[in-house]
Amino acid sequence: MDPKQLLKEHIAKTAKLTDDEFDDFFNCFTAESYKKGEYIFAAGDKIDCEYFVVSGCIKTFYINDNLKMFVLQFAMPGCWGSDYTALYGSTRATINIGCITDAEVLRLSNKDRENACKKIHQVEHFFRSRMTGEYVASQKRLLSTMNNDVKYRYEELKTLFPELYNMVPKRLIAAYLGVSRETLYRLNNS
């Protein structure tokens, strides 16, 4: 899909922009392409932007001191990704974003986002609505992790995001669920 059209449809779910307002806002973005396996940014990098996925699939992940990977998010077309703690806190990244597949993204700098929010009220409304929704989803995931067994979380993930199973390696799904590949294999076969 055309990046401009995808973003326009995404924004239209929560905000009403005129064509001129949308064009002004769209001009804040920079299109970028990444190859499968390539990092968009790594822990330790200075972060000043966020990314809207146009095509492909990216993962946001953390690697602890024991070199164990924890997948925080899979972002497919229409999703956003960044290290928001670093972006809003003006610190260096503690997480990484890497490409599971070849990916096309639209990069939006923190400065451009803030300027657009000041200039166009509906852009501010869109970002507030989006961040609230993402916070709620994150809280639901955390509560599910605390209250449900891995089989339930696995089935829940398959129900919510069935396309992941054709796009994402099983080891990454295991890292998202916080289980070993062997456990995921057993869940797949039960």
C-alpha positions in Angstrom: 0.0 0.0 0.0 1.1 3.6 -0.6 2.8 4.9 2.6 0.8 8.2 2.5 -2.5 6.4 2.1 -1.7 3.9 4.9 -0.8 6.7 7.3 -3.9 8.7 6.3 -6.2 5.7 7.0 -4.4 5.0 10.3 -4.9 8.6 11.5 -8.5 8.8 10.3 -9.5 6.2 12.8 -9.0 8.7 15.6 -8.5 12.2 14.2 -10.1 14.3 11.5 -7.5 16.2 9.4 -8.2 18.3 6.3 -6.3 17.3 3.2 -4.0 20.3 3.7 -3.4 19.5 7.3 -2.6 15.9 6.5 -0.2 16.9 3.7 1.6 19.3 6.1 1.9 16.5 8.7 3.0 13.9 6.1 5.8 16.2 5.1 7.3 15.8 8.6 8.1 12.1 7.8 11.1 10.6 6.1 10.7 7.2 4.3 13.4 4.6 5.1 14.0 1.0 4.0 15.7 -1.7 6.0 16.7 -5.3 5.1 15.8 -8.4 7.1 18.1 -8.7 10.1 19.1 -5.0 10.0 18.8 -2.9 13.1 16.9 0.4 12.9 18.6 1.4 16.2 20.4 -0.4 19.0 20.7 -0.1 22.7 23.1 2.8 23.5 22.0 4.9 20.5 20.7 8.4 20.9 17.0 8.3 20.0 15.1 11.3 18.6 12.4 9.7 16.5 9.7 7.0 16.2 8.8 4.8 13.3 5.5 4.0 11.6 5.7 0.6 9.8 4.5 0.7 6.2 5.5 -2.8 5.2 7.2 -5.8 6.7 7.6 -6.6 10.4 9.9 -5.2 13.0 10.6 -6.2 16.6 11.3 -4.1 19.7 13.5 -6.1 22.0 15.7 -6.0 25.1 18.8 -8.2 25.7 19.7 -8.6 29.4 23.1 -9.0 31.0 22.8 -12.8 30.5 22.3 -12.2 26.8 18.7 -13.4 27.0 16.4 -11.7 24.5 12.9 -10.4 25.5 10.7 -9.3 22.7 8.5 -6.4 23.8 6.6 -5.7 20.6 6.1 -6.9 17.1 5.2 -4.0 14.8 3.5 -4.8 11.5 2.0 -2.3 8.9 0.1 0.4 10.7 2.0 0.0 14.0 4.5 2.3 15.6 7.8 1.6 17.3 10.6 3.3 19.3 12.3 3.4 22.6 9.8 5.7 24.2 11.7 6.0 27.5 14.7 7.3 25.6 12.6 9.4 23.1 10.7 11.3 25.8 13.4 11.2 28.5 16.2 12.4 26.2 18.4 9.4 27.2 20.1 6.7 25.2 18.2 3.7 24.1 18.0 0.7 26.4 16.1 -1.4 23.8 16.7 -2.3 20.2 14.5 -2.3 17.1 15.4 -4.8 14.4 13.8 -6.0 11.2 12.3 -9.5 11.1 11.6 -9.0 7.4 12.5 -6.3 4.9 10.7 -3.3 6.1 9.6 0.1 4.9 9.0 2.7 7.6 8.2 6.4 8.0 10.5 8.1 10.5 9.1 11.0 12.5 11.5 13.1 14.7 10.4 14.1 18.2 10.9 17.8 17.1 8.7 17.5 14.0 6.0 15.6 16.0 5.9 18.3 18.7 5.8 21.1 16.1 2.9 19.3 14.3 1.0 18.9 17.5 1.4 22.6 18.3 0.3 23.6 14.8 -2.5 21.1 14.2 -4.8 20.2 17.2 -6.0 17.0 15.6 -2.5 15.7 15.3 -2.1 16.2 19.0 -5.4 14.4 19.5 -4.2 11.5 17.4 -0.9 11.0 19.3 -2.7 11.3 22.7 -5.3 8.7 21.6 -2.6 6.4 20.1 -0.4 6.5 23.2 -3.3 5.9 25.5 -4.3 2.9 23.5 -0.8 1.6 23.5 -0.5 2.0 27.2 -3.8 0.1 27.8 -2.5 -2.7 25.5 0.8 -2.8 27.4 -1.0 -3.0 30.7 -3.3 -5.8 29.5 -0.3 -7.8 28.3 1.4 -7.3 31.7 -1.7 -8.4 33.6 -2.1 -11.4 31.3 1.5 -12.4 32.0 0.9 -12.1 35.7 -2.5 -13.9 35.8 -2.5 -16.4 33.0 -0.5 -19.5 32.2 1.7 -19.6 29.1 -0.8 -21.8 27.2 -3.5 -19.2 27.6 -1.1 -16.4 26.6 0.0 -18.4 23.5 -3.7 -19.0 22.4 -4.5 -15.3 23.1 -1.6 -14.2 20.9 -2.6 -16.6 18.1 -6.2 -15.2 18.3 -5.2 -11.5 18.4 -2.4 -11.7 15.7 -2.8 -14.8 13.6 -0.6 -13.3 10.8 2.4 -13.4 13.2 2.8 -17.2 12.9 3.5 -17.0 9.2 5.8 -14.0 9.5 7.8 -14.4 12.7 10.3 -17.1 13.6 9.0 -19.3 16.5 12.1 -18.4 18.6 10.9 -14.8 18.6 7.4 -15.8 19.6 8.9 -17.7 22.4 10.9 -14.6 23.4 7.7 -12.6 23.3 5.9 -15.0 25.6 8.9 -15.4 27.9 9.3 -19.1 27.3 11.9 -21.4 25.8 11.6 -22.7 22.2 11.0 -26.2 23.5 8.0 -24.9 25.6 6.6 -23.2 22.5 7.1 -26.4 20.5 5.1 -28.4 23.1 2.4 -25.7 23.1 2.2 -25.9 19.3 1.8 -29.7 19.4 -0.7 -29.9 22.2 
